[in-house]
């Protein structure tokens, strides 16, 4: 049974949040158990110092061991200074670690999802075996406790829950597989979709193979502030379902008509375009055909710190890859997925080439030749102020977490 505090429009006080966390963990069977606490990295808004302080109060001296692991997926690791700022603390008796996805010795296979089952989960889009590889700490602890926010998400529909296992602390193979499945559906189609999407179904199937007990504290966070609207505690499936229902009422804004130009102001928590691209994903649905999205992030100076392949491939619509699959199939599918997610909807054929629905323009610290080589448009960041003042520009401050959609029936 899921326990829930708060709701749409609520703002929870620190004391009520702390009491909720401490009380729920007190009632869980955690005495003498080893507990892996899986938390987001700094690209997700959440009041982690408050939450981990409450977890420490509830578990220190009671659990046999507690490890806090940052669910990086394939993001860059956080150094000690960033971890201290992000997590708060110190937390005596707790061990803090990054998910070292790049080190094979830190990963273990927990089984295979067969091709026929993959075809069923993916609604026929993919049909091959998937090896479920995950950080070995997941299976070496008695209990895994996920703590993280739920937002509209370009790959899975709504983030959170079992997504903190896959892709959060998984191996690159299944991360790539799940992201490419999302790319086949397309970001514009799946983002903000309620319920169990094909990618969520795959992730839930993989998480069900974990031998450890799984619990989750799923959060609905006020974008940009870290304040909590709601928190749900229970199994990852139940807590995520409760939180995603509230997120759908909190993190989605509707427009009555499409806009021709969006200026997404990317916050500094996104330090490369791999993560800053969320400023495009969340606004693509409201842009008119032939329109433009400008991503303003003068602090971003590189496309990806961890995935140099994207510099070779560039940004292209889904069909660019599908219709030249023999050329691209051996690249990391997660890189291909990121490429299509940022380039958005479009068409491709070998005669007419690529026709993209909208223009994607970077006004960043990335050099112009690098941007254009990646198949994106370039704008000098110094020119953005005049564009922001233009009344025809739809400006999105602190972009990347709130989804903008057109009211049903407009497209």
N, C-alpha and C positions, 0 to 999 in steps of 0.2 A: 504494500500500500504506500502511495506517495504522500509525503507531508509537504504542505505548501504554506508559505507566508507571503503576503503582499499580493499585488495584482496590477493591471494596467492603470497607469496614472498615480500609483502609490510611490512614496519615497520612504524607504525603511531606515530607521535610526540605527546607529552602530550598536547600541545596547541590545536592541531586539534581534539584530542579525547574529550577534555573538551568542545570545541566549539560545537562539534557534539551533545554531551549529553545535554548541556544547551539549544541549539536551538531546539532539538526535544521535550524536555520536555516543553519548552516555547510554542510550538505549540499545545501541548496536552491540553485537557479540564480538568485541574486539580485545578483551582481556587476554594478555599473553600472546596475541597474534602479531605477526609482522605485517606492516601496512605500507603500501606504496601509494603516495599521494601524487596524482598526476595533475599538473597545472599548466595553464597557457603561458606562452612567451609574451613579450611586451607588445606584440602587434594586436593583442586583444585587450579591451578595456575590462578591468575588474578590480575590486578592492582587495587584492591578495594579502597585503599586510594584515588587514582586519581579519580575514578569513583564516589565514594560517596561524595567527595568534590564537584564535578560538580553537583551531584543531590542536595546537600545542597544549592548550589548557586541558582539552578533553583527553588527549592520548599520552602525554608525557608521563612516564612512570607507570603507565597502564599497559600500553602496547609493548611487545617484546622488542620491536625495532620499527622505526619510521624513516622512510626515504621519500624525499620530495623530488620529483622528476619533472623537468620542464619539457612539455610536449612540443618539440620543434617541428615535427614532420620532417621536411628537408630544409628548414630555415637555418640560418647561421646560428652557431652556439652563442650563449650569453656568457661574458666574462664575469669574474667575481664581483666587480664594482656594479655592473648592471644587474646581476642577480640580487645583490644586497638592496639596491634601490627598488627593484621590482617586487621582491618577496617580503621585504621588511626583515624583522628578526634582530639579533640572532635567535635561533630556536635550539637551545641546548638539548642534546640527545638526538636531534634530527640530522640526517645526512641529506645534502642538496646536490643534485646532479643534473646535467643536461642529458637529453636523449641523444646519444652519440650514434646517429643513424649511419654514419660513414665508416663505422668500425664493425666489420663482420663478426668479430669475436663477442660483441655485445648483443648479438641478435640470435634468435633461435626460432626454428620452425615448429608450429604447434599443429600442423596438419594441412590438408589440401581441400579446397572446395572444388569438386569435380566439374568438368566442362558442362555436363547436362544441367547441373544445379546452377552454374553461372548463367547459362542460357535462360533458365527460368527466372532468376533474379533480375537479370538485365533486360528482360522482356524481348529476348532474341537478338540483342545488339552485339553480344560477345559470346563466344563459346570456346573456352579453353580452360584447362586446369589453372587454379590460382594457389600458389604456395603462401600460406598465411605465416609470415615472418614478423616477429615482434621482439621488442627489447626483452632480454632474458629476465630482467628484474620483475616483469609482469608475472612470470610463472614461478619466480623464486620467492615471492611474497604471498602470504596467506590471503590477504585482502587487498584489492585495488580500489582506491577512492578517487574518483574523478571530481575535480573542482574547476568549473569553467563556465563562461557565458554562452548564451544561445543568441545567435544573430542570423538574419537571412544570409544564405551562403551560395556561392556560384557553382559549387560542385555537387552539393548534397541536398540543397533546398533550405534547410536550417542547420546551423552548426551545433556542436555540443554533444553531450551524451557519449555514445560509443565511438564517436569521431575522435575522441581523445586517445583511443587505442589505435584505430586505423583512420586516418594516417598518423595521428599524433605521436605515437611511440612505435611505429611499425618500420619495417624494412622498405627500401626504395622500390622494390619490385611491386608489391601490392599497393603502395602509394601511387605509383605510376598507373597501375591498372585501374584503380578506382577513379583517378582523375580523368583518365581518358574516357571511361564510361560516361562521366559527367559531360565531357566535351562533345561526345557523340550526341547527347541530348541537346546540348548548347546551354551556355550560362543563362541567356535571356529566357529560355524555357523553364529551367529548373530552379533558378534563384527565387527564394521566397515561396516555394511550393510546399503546401501543408502536407503532413502525413508522411507515409513511407514511400519515398522515391526509390527508383532502382538502385541508386548509389547507397542510400540509407539501408536498403535491404541487404546489399552485399556487405556493408560494414557491420550490420547487426549479426549476420551469419558468421562473419569472421570472429567477432567478439564473443559469440556463444561458444566458441571452441577454447576459450581461455579457461584453464583449470581452476584459477583462483576465484574467490568470491568477488563480485563486482558491485560497487555502490557508486552513487553520484550525487553531488550537490550542484544542480544546474541553476544558473543565475540569469536573470533578466536585468541588464545593466543599462543605466541611462548613458547613451552614447556621449563620449567625451568627458564625462564627469566622474565616472566610476561609482556613482551612487546606485543603490539597488532598488529596482521596482519590485522584484520578487525573487524568491529562492525556493527550489523544490528539492527534496531529499528522498531517495529511494533507489530502486534499481536504475541503471542507466536508461533503460527503455522507458520506464514510467516517469522518472524525473524529467527526462528530455521532452516527453510528450506534453507534460504540464507546462514546462517553461516555453516550449515552442509555440503553444497556443497563446501565451501572453506576449511573446516576442512579435507574433504576427499582428497583434493589436497595438504594439508599441514602436516597432522599428520599421514600419512600412508607411510611407506617405503617398497619397494619391493626387494626381493632377487631372484636370478636366480636359486638357489638350496637350499634344506633344509640343516640344520646344525645339528651336533650330540650333541653339548653342547652349552648352552647359560648361560652366567653369567649376571644376572640382578642386577645392583647396585641400591638398593632402597634408595631414598632420605629420609631425616629425617622428612619431612612433614607427612610421613606415620609412625605412632607411635605404631601400632600393626599389626599383620599379617592379620587381617580383612581388613585393608585398603592397607597394603603393598602387598597384593596378586595381585594387579594390575600389578606388575612386572612380574607375570606369564601370566596373561590374554593376555597381549599385545604381547607376544612372542610365545605362544603355536602354532600358525599356521605355524611357520617356522621350528619347531623341527622335525627331522626325527623320524620315528617309532623306538622305543627303545632308543631314545635320552634322554638327561638330561637337566633340567633347575635348575640352582642354584640361589637362592634368597639370596643375600648378604646384610645383614642389622644388623650389630652388635649392633645398637642402639635399636632394637626391642627386648623386653624381655617377651612379652606375646602374646598369639594367639589372644585374643579378650578381650578388657576392658569391653564391654557391653553385650557379648553373650557367657556366660560360657557353654552353651549347646554344642558348637563346641568341647570342650574338651572331652565331653562324646561321641559324635558321631564320631569324627575324619573326615578325608578327604577321599571321595570315589567318584567314577564315578556315573553318573546319574542312570544307570541301577541297581546299588547296592541298591538304594532306591526304584525304581519302582518295582523291583521283590521281595521286602520285604515290600510292602507298608503298610500292616497292622501293622507292627512293628514301622514304622517311621511316619505315617500320623499325629500323634498328636504332633509332634515336630513343632517348628516354621519353616514354609516353607522357610523363608528367610535364616535361618541357613543351611537348607539342600541345598539351592541354592548356598550359599557361598562355602559349602563343595565341591560340584560338579565342581564349577567354578575353584577352585584352584587345584583340583585333575586332571581335564582335561578329555579327551575322554578315554573311556574304555568299557569293557563288564563285565557282571556278570551273573553267574547262580549258583544254589544251589549245583551243583555237582563239577564244576571246580573252583568255587570261582571267585575272581575279577582279571581281566587282564587289567592293565592300559597301555595306549599307550606310555606314557613317564614317566620318573622318576622325582619327584619333591624333591629337596634337600634344606633344610634350613640351611644357614650359618648365624645364628643370635645369639642374646643373650638369646634365649629361651633354657632352659636346655635340654640336649639330651633325657632324659627319656620322657619328655613332647612331644617332636617332634616325637619320635618313637611311642608313644602311640596314636598319632594323625594320624598314618599311612603315615608319611612322612619320608624321609631320612634325616640324620643329617650330617653336615660337620663342623668341627672346623673352625671358621672364620679366625684363624691364617693361615690356609692352602690355603686360597683363592688367595693370591698374586701369588703363583706359578702357579695356574690354570689360572689366568688372563694373565700371560706371555706366556702361551702355545698358539702357533699360531692357533691351531685347535679350540680354544674357541672363540665364538662370544660374545663380551662384549657389553653390553648395559648400558651406564652411564645414571644416572638420569631417571631410568626406571619408567614406569607407565602411561605415557600419549601418547607416540607415538606407533602406532600399526605397527608391522612387519608382512608382508604377502609374500607368494610366488606368483610369476607372474602367471597369469591365465593359467591353463592347466598343471601345474607341479604336482598337486595332485588332 
